[in-house]
């Protein structure tokens, strides 16, 4: 890039727009993966079943509402990958993908995508 191009305000605006357009989805994916991990720590045991009640589903549905289908599904995949890698993001006592909650975790990916698909392009209160 030449010295004159770096001083050009139009080029600076385009560069900022490109950086913002790629950074926002990445932050959304990482942020919602972290939100699901935090929501997993709110655990209420349900008598008679090994699966606890958590706030994860609320975070998954919110990711589908706030992000595109691709980004919402990527956020859930990042969450599952972090848990499978050994990070303590799954609910306490959970065996992850290989226990009784494995189906729920896989369903998070599909659930986030379905909610984003239902939402479509609008984000009105009626769609919510």
SEVO-936156 format. One line per 2 residues: number of its first residue (from 0); their letters; for each residue x, y negated, z negated of C-alpha. Coordinates in nm, 4 decimals. Example, Ala and Ser with C-alpha at 12.3 -4.5 7.8 and 13.67 -1.06 7.14 Angstrom:
REM SEVO-936156
0	as	1.2300/0.4500/-0.7800 ~ 1.3670/0.1060/-0.7140
***
This chain:
REM SEVO-936156
0	xx	0.0000/0.0000/0.0000 ~ 0.1372/-0.3430/0.0840
2	xx	0.1679/-0.6288/-0.1596 ~ -0.1112/-0.8176/0.0163
4	xx	-0.3498/-0.5220/-0.0163 ~ -0.2972/-0.4953/-0.3928
6	xx	-0.3912/-0.8626/-0.4371 ~ -0.7049/-0.8261/-0.2257
8	xx	-1.0146/-0.8427/-0.4515 ~ -1.2203/-0.6340/-0.2066
10	xx	-0.9692/-0.3499/-0.2248 ~ -0.9666/-0.3736/-0.6035
12	xx	-1.3492/-0.3458/-0.6140 ~ -1.3449/-0.0422/-0.3854
14	xx	-1.0731/0.1224/-0.5958 ~ -1.2709/0.0557/-0.9156
16	xx	-1.5910/0.1901/-0.7583 ~ -1.4177/0.5096/-0.6459
18	xx	-1.2565/0.5602/-0.9870 ~ -1.5878/0.4989/-1.1645
20	xx	-1.7796/0.7306/-0.9338 ~ -1.5446/1.0210/-1.0026
22	xx	-1.4919/0.9511/-1.3708 ~ -1.8588/0.9343/-1.4718
24	xx	-1.9488/1.2962/-1.3776 ~ -1.6310/1.4290/-1.5403
26	xx	-1.7102/1.2428/-1.8621 ~ -2.0666/1.3721/-1.8463
28	xx	-1.9527/1.7321/-1.8087 ~ -1.6999/1.7103/-2.0925
30	xx	-1.9325/1.5068/-2.3138 ~ -2.2275/1.7432/-2.2818
32	xx	-2.0056/2.0479/-2.3303 ~ -1.8899/1.8866/-2.6558
34	xx	-2.2490/1.7989/-2.7526 ~ -2.3583/2.1612/-2.7081
36	xx	-2.0590/2.2708/-2.9180 ~ -2.1595/2.0298/-3.1947
38	xx	-2.5238/2.1357/-3.1727 ~ -2.4160/2.4993/-3.2144
40	xx	-2.2803/2.4165/-3.5590 ~ -2.6310/2.3306/-3.6850
42	xx	-2.7326/2.6857/-3.7676 ~ -3.0500/2.8025/-3.9390
44	xx	-3.0688/3.1800/-3.9989 ~ -3.3909/3.3430/-3.8846
46	xx	-3.4968/3.6387/-4.1032 ~ -3.5206/3.9664/-3.9163
48	xx	-3.2976/3.8690/-3.6245 ~ -2.9232/3.8231/-3.5831
50	xx	-2.9782/3.5205/-3.3556 ~ -2.9799/3.1933/-3.5519
52	xx	-3.1833/2.8879/-3.4608 ~ -2.9543/2.6074/-3.3427
54	xx	-2.9849/2.2687/-3.1746 ~ -2.8037/2.3990/-2.8671
56	xx	-3.1153/2.4302/-2.6561 ~ -3.1985/2.0637/-2.7118
58	xx	-2.8480/1.9671/-2.5935 ~ -2.8747/2.1976/-2.2899
60	xx	-3.2082/2.0498/-2.1853 ~ -3.0776/1.6973/-2.2406
62	xx	-2.7765/1.7742/-2.0189 ~ -3.0115/1.8913/-1.7450
64	xx	-3.2166/1.5747/-1.7790 ~ -2.9227/1.3335/-1.7842
66	xx	-2.6827/1.4944/-1.5345 ~ -2.7100/1.6284/-1.1825
68	xx	-2.7782/1.9997/-1.1522 ~ -2.4174/2.0679/-1.0560
70	xx	-2.2740/1.8612/-1.3419 ~ -2.5163/2.0056/-1.5993
72	xx	-2.4312/2.3612/-1.4975 ~ -2.0607/2.2745/-1.5014
74	xx	-2.0950/2.1369/-1.8553 ~ -2.2466/2.4640/-1.9733
76	xx	-1.9761/2.6619/-1.7920 ~ -1.7094/2.4506/-1.9651
78	xx	-1.8781/2.5180/-2.3003 ~ -1.8853/2.8938/-2.2362
80	xx	-1.5260/2.8933/-2.1106 ~ -1.4109/2.7073/-2.4231
82	xx	-1.5848/2.9587/-2.6471 ~ -1.4554/3.2570/-2.4522
84	xx	-1.1033/3.1130/-2.4741 ~ -1.1268/3.1328/-2.8514
86	xx	-1.2181/2.7783/-2.9490 ~ -1.4685/2.7688/-3.2332
88	xx	-1.7533/2.6177/-3.0320 ~ -2.0072/2.8980/-3.0626
90	xx	-2.2423/2.9184/-3.3608 ~ -2.0795/3.0566/-3.6742
92	xx	-2.0879/3.4343/-3.6764 ~ -2.1605/3.4570/-3.3049
94	xx	-1.9795/3.7162/-3.0962 ~ -2.0118/3.4918/-2.7918
96	xx	-2.0759/3.6513/-2.4553 ~ -2.0276/4.0022/-2.5884
98	xx	-2.2803/3.9902/-2.8718 ~ -2.6556/3.9556/-2.9008
100	xx	-2.6356/3.5873/-2.8053 ~ -2.4563/3.6482/-2.4748
102	xx	-2.7754/3.6310/-2.2725 ~ -2.8671/3.2999/-2.4293
104	xx	-2.5285/3.1567/-2.3416 ~ -2.5512/3.2664/-1.9780
106	xx	-2.9056/3.1291/-1.9694 ~ -2.7743/2.7869/-2.0715
108	xx	-2.6123/2.7506/-1.7287 ~ -2.9321/2.8345/-1.5441
110	xx	-3.1493/2.6364/-1.7856 ~ -2.9524/2.3156/-1.7412
112	xx	-2.9702/2.3533/-1.3635 ~ -3.3436/2.4236/-1.3647
114	xx	-3.4184/2.1180/-1.5790 ~ -3.2098/1.8996/-1.3474
116	xx	-3.3950/2.0437/-1.0488 ~ -3.7343/1.9775/-1.2065
118	xx	-3.6318/1.6247/-1.2936 ~ -3.5332/1.5564/-0.9335
120	xx	-3.4152/1.2053/-0.8682 ~ -3.6403/1.0273/-1.1162
122	xx	-3.5811/0.9749/-1.4838 ~ -3.9166/0.8429/-1.5913
124	xx	-4.0756/0.9187/-1.9252 ~ -4.3436/1.1227/-1.7464
126	xx	-4.0760/1.3475/-1.5926 ~ -3.9271/1.4026/-1.9361
***
